Amino acid sequence: MNRSLSEPGDMRFCVLGSGSRGNATYVEAQGKAFLIDNGFSAVEVERRAASVGLSLDRLSAILVTHEHGDHVRGAAILARKYNIALYANQGTFSAAEKILGKVPLLRHFHTGSSFTLHNFHIHPFAVSHDTADPVGFVIQSGSCRLGYCTDTGMLSRLIQYHLAGCNGLIIECNHDPEMLKNGPYPLPLQQRVRSRHGHLANEDAARLIRELYHRDMQHVVLAHISEKNNDPALAYDTVASFLSFGKEGVPVLSLAWQDKAGELVCLSGCE
């Protein structure tokens, strides 16, 4: 769904890229926008935004989930270019400081404590990954709620609690266990991916989405799909089999991509 925002409470978002080679997600409401992570060069993230009709001129911040390079490599560069703030918790910033370099304006948030950014109400919640203090986000503008949860090896009750009631979801759907087992990764790396501090398998994501399903859920994006241990069609089919996606009253299901921007999604009429 690619259209302009029509109501003050509407929100739109686009996963500009997702995977082990770079991540960035654009979120906008009421004329203000921010990115969740940026692992791309400034030129590349601008190109991807333009490919779906977006300009980065409305950006006011970059929110960081954790310190891995595919999430922060280009964050400070973009923040310097647009003179915008970078938001991170203390653990993540300390761990990422050498990668980031100079940050024009740093704002710390605390995991588990909500904060306000312009018209957005943002709640960072803890996830399970092999980093200092990784988080997912629930973003609310008006009555529209967007949940973002990638790079977690397990699904806690806390994660389910925070993502409940979201109108849009960006959920990790990283690997197929059989493809991981028979793929090119050495055993220690396979064990890391499968661990509680690694990444979600397709069926884990499918079960989570089924648990979270409600009548006002509008769109689900499957993100961080492994290029070596998964297949986009397999990820889609696995999740779609848990719900009859595309039928009346069921949310739209789409994929995030590593090499290009995904669909520009508009959440509207949220209740």
Buried (B, 14 or more C-beta within 10 A) or exposed (E): EEEEBEBEBBBBBBBBBBBBBBBBBBBBBBEBBBBBBBBBBBEBBBBBBEEBEBEBEEBBBBBBBBBBEBBBBBBBBBBBBBEBBBBBBEBBBEBBBEBBEEBEEBBEBEBEEEBEBEBBBBBBBBBBBBBBBBBBBBBBBBBBBBBBBBBBBBBBEBBEEBBEBBBBBBBBBBBBBEBBEEBEBEEEBBEBBBBEBBBBBBBBBBBBBEEBBEEBBBBBBBBBBBEEBBBBEBBBEBBBEBBEBEEEEBBBBBBBBBEEBBBBBBBBBBE
